[in-house]
Amino acid sequence: MFNPLSKISLIALFIFVLSIAPAYTFAEPTELTATQIIKKVEQLLRGDSAHSIMEMNIITPRWQRTLRMENWEVGRKKTLVRILSPKKEEGVGSLKIDYQMWNYLPRVERVIKIPPSMMMSSWMGSDFTNDDLVKESSIVDDYDHELKGIVTLGDFKAYRIDAVPKEGTAVVWGKLVFFVRTGDYVPLRQEYFSESGELVRYLDFSDVRQVGKRLLPTRWEMVPVNKPGKKTIVKLVDIEFDIALKDELFTLRNLKKWP
């Protein structure tokens, strides 16, 4: 039986594995720099603020489980995630304010502060980490970006952008590689490498749809390379961008307020 106390020690938000062509070309040049392209992707997926409903399907060789979640965020400074179902995890919440993060377990009425050393731990047994959930690390600010060229992924052409940590920056990944669709800057794939250069996991984005004024990937699939049969799929159910969110929403008092 799943134990939230052991798994929560802690998105957004996608399924076929896309093949990468080895040859690069600049047949479709862009006036934007690599960093500007990454900023466009971040703004597309997040906006200045957002409120969303998502479903997370955690798949392992021995079991599967689905979580339905509600999420509120303001830039990179504030994030609140609340689990709506299943019943045994209902009300479990995670709150991030600046560089601090807390989890709330309603069954034991306990708030747990997450230390920096636990940010790379699994969130609720998924292949997403606490850092993924609250986006503590800044892909824009903590990495240097280089546009390597254009590749073909499935039916699309995409910019390949390599990101390496800036000197002195405390980040876990040795390198990140982004594949962003040319023309509309929709993300297609993100790869995570260790400091030794080993591919650890990848995130595929698919099911691109018009959501309001934005063209968004509504299915995200995170796959750990060295764990056969394990993956986590996040589906975007509904989302609103650039809405007014009260400061009272992002407080420890509200985190413990459930229902």
C-alpha positions in Angstrom: 0.0 0.0 0.0 1.3 3.5 -0.9 2.6 5.4 2.1 2.5 9.2 1.6 4.9 9.8 4.5 7.6 7.9 2.7 6.9 9.2 -0.9 6.0 12.8 -0.4 9.3 13.8 1.1 9.3 16.3 -1.6 4.6 21.2 -12.8 3.8 22.2 -16.2 2.6 19.5 -17.8 2.9 14.2 -22.9 3.2 9.7 -25.7 5.4 8.3 -28.1 9.2 8.3 -28.0 10.5 10.8 -30.7 13.4 9.8 -32.8 16.2 12.4 -33.2 18.0 12.8 -36.5 21.8 13.0 -36.1 22.4 15.7 -38.7 22.0 19.3 -37.8 21.2 22.2 -40.1 20.4 25.9 -40.0 17.9 25.7 -42.9 15.4 27.6 -40.8 17.4 30.3 -38.9 15.8 32.3 -36.1 16.6 35.8 -35.0 16.2 34.7 -31.4 19.1 33.5 -29.2 19.0 30.2 -27.5 18.1 31.8 -24.2 15.3 33.8 -25.8 13.8 30.6 -27.2 13.9 29.0 -23.7 12.2 32.1 -22.3 9.5 31.8 -24.9 8.9 28.1 -23.9 8.8 29.0 -20.2 6.3 31.8 -20.8 4.2 29.6 -23.0 3.9 26.9 -20.4 3.5 29.1 -17.3 2.6 32.7 -18.0 2.8 35.3 -15.2 0.3 33.3 -13.2 -1.8 30.2 -13.7 -4.5 28.0 -12.2 -4.8 24.4 -13.6 -6.3 21.0 -13.1 -4.1 18.0 -14.0 -4.1 14.2 -13.9 -0.9 12.3 -13.1 -0.8 8.7 -14.1 2.2 6.9 -12.4 3.0 3.6 -14.1 5.4 0.9 -12.8 5.8 -2.8 -13.8 3.8 -3.8 -10.8 1.2 -1.1 -10.2 -0.5 2.0 -11.5 -2.2 4.9 -9.8 -3.7 8.2 -10.9 -3.8 11.5 -9.0 -6.0 14.4 -9.9 -4.4 17.7 -8.8 -5.2 21.4 -8.6 -2.3 23.9 -9.1 -1.8 27.6 -8.6 1.4 29.5 -9.3 2.7 33.0 -9.6 5.9 33.2 -11.6 8.7 31.2 -10.0 8.1 32.6 -6.5 4.9 30.9 -5.4 3.3 27.5 -6.1 0.5 25.6 -4.4 -0.4 22.1 -5.4 -3.3 20.2 -3.9 -4.3 16.6 -4.6 -8.1 16.2 -5.2 -8.2 12.4 -5.6 -8.0 9.5 -4.9 -9.7 9.7 -1.5 -6.7 8.4 0.5 -4.5 11.2 -0.8 -7.2 13.9 -0.9 -6.0 17.2 0.6 -2.3 16.4 0.5 -0.6 19.7 -0.5 2.7 21.2 -1.4 3.6 24.9 -1.0 6.6 26.7 -2.4 7.4 30.3 -1.5 10.7 31.6 -3.0 13.3 28.9 -2.0 11.3 27.3 0.8 8.9 24.3 0.4 6.4 22.6 2.7 4.2 19.5 2.4 0.9 19.0 4.3 -0.4 15.6 5.2 -4.1 16.0 6.3 -4.4 12.4 7.7 -1.9 13.3 10.4 -2.5 17.0 10.3 1.3 17.6 9.8 3.3 20.2 7.9 6.7 19.1 6.8 9.4 21.5 5.6 11.4 20.1 2.7 15.2 20.7 3.0 17.2 21.6 -0.2 18.7 18.1 0.0 15.3 16.6 -0.7 14.4 18.6 -3.8 15.4 15.8 -6.1 13.3 13.2 -4.3 10.3 11.7 -6.0 7.0 13.5 -5.6 4.2 11.1 -4.6 6.1 8.1 -6.1 6.2 9.6 -9.5 9.1 10.2 -11.9 8.8 14.0 -11.3 10.8 15.4 -8.4 10.0 18.0 -5.8 12.1 20.4 -7.9 10.0 19.6 -11.0 6.8 20.2 -9.2 7.6 23.6 -7.7 10.2 24.6 -10.4 12.8 25.8 -7.8 15.7 25.6 -10.3 15.6 28.3 -13.0 16.4 26.9 -16.5 16.7 30.5 -17.7 18.9 31.9 -14.9 21.0 28.9 -13.8 22.1 27.6 -17.2 24.0 28.9 -20.3 22.3 28.0 -23.5 23.6 27.2 -27.0 21.6 26.7 -30.2 23.1 23.6 -31.8 21.0 23.5 -34.9 17.8 22.1 -36.3 16.8 18.4 -36.1 13.8 16.3 -37.1 11.7 14.8 -34.4 8.9 12.6 -35.7 7.0 14.9 -38.1 8.4 18.2 -36.8 11.5 20.3 -37.2 12.9 21.5 -33.9 15.6 23.7 -32.5 18.1 21.8 -30.4 19.3 23.8 -27.5 22.0 22.5 -25.1 22.0 24.0 -21.6 24.9 23.6 -19.2 25.0 24.9 -15.6 26.7 28.3 -15.0 29.9 28.2 -13.0 29.1 28.2 -9.3 25.4 27.4 -9.7 24.1 24.7 -7.4 22.1 22.5 -9.8 21.8 18.7 -10.1 21.8 18.2 -13.8 25.1 18.2 -15.7 23.3 19.1 -19.0 19.8 19.7 -20.3 18.9 19.3 -24.0 15.8 21.0 -25.3 14.0 20.3 -28.6 11.6 23.2 -29.5 9.4 23.2 -32.6 10.3 25.8 -35.2 7.8 28.4 -36.0 5.7 28.4 -32.8 8.3 27.4 -30.1 6.2 24.6 -28.7 8.4 22.2 -26.6 8.7 18.7 -28.0 11.2 17.0 -25.8 13.6 17.6 -22.9 16.5 15.4 -21.9 18.3 15.3 -18.5 22.0 14.3 -18.2 24.1 13.5 -15.2 27.4 15.3 -14.5 29.2 12.4 -16.1 27.2 12.9 -19.3 24.8 10.0 -18.9 21.2 10.4 -20.1 19.1 9.9 -16.9 15.5 10.6 -18.1 13.6 12.4 -20.8 10.3 14.3 -21.0 8.2 14.1 -24.1 5.5 16.7 -24.9 2.6 15.8 -27.2 -1.1 16.3 -27.9 -0.7 19.9 -28.8 -4.0 21.9 -28.6 -5.2 25.4 -28.7 -5.9 26.5 -25.1 -7.3 30.0 -25.1 -4.8 32.1 -27.0 -2.0 29.5 -26.5 -0.9 26.5 -28.4 0.0 24.0 -25.7 1.2 20.4 -25.3 -1.4 18.9 -23.0 0.3 15.5 -22.4 3.7 15.2 -20.8 5.5 11.8 -20.3 8.5 11.6 -18.0 10.6 8.4 -18.6 13.5 7.3 -16.4 16.1 5.6 -18.7 17.4 3.0 -16.2 14.0 1.9 -14.9 12.3 -0.3 -17.5 8.5 -0.2 -17.5 8.3 2.9 -15.3 7.0 6.3 -16.4 4.7 9.1 -15.4 2.2 10.8 -17.7 0.7 14.2 -16.9 -2.5 15.3 -18.7 -3.6 18.9 -18.6 -7.4 18.9 -18.0 -8.0 22.7 -17.7 -5.9 25.8 -17.3 -6.2 29.6 -17.0 -3.3 31.9 -17.5 -2.4 35.4 -16.2 -5.2 35.6 -13.6 -5.3 37.4 -10.3 -4.3 35.2 -7.4 -4.5 36.5 -3.8 -1.4 36.4 -1.6 -3.5 34.6 1.1 -3.6 31.5 -1.2 0.1 30.9 -0.7 0.4 30.6 3.0 0.9 27.8 5.5 -2.5 28.6 7.0 -4.1 27.9 3.7 -2.0 24.9 3.0 -3.4 23.3 6.2 -7.0 24.4 5.3 -8.6 21.3 3.8 -11.4 20.9 2.9 
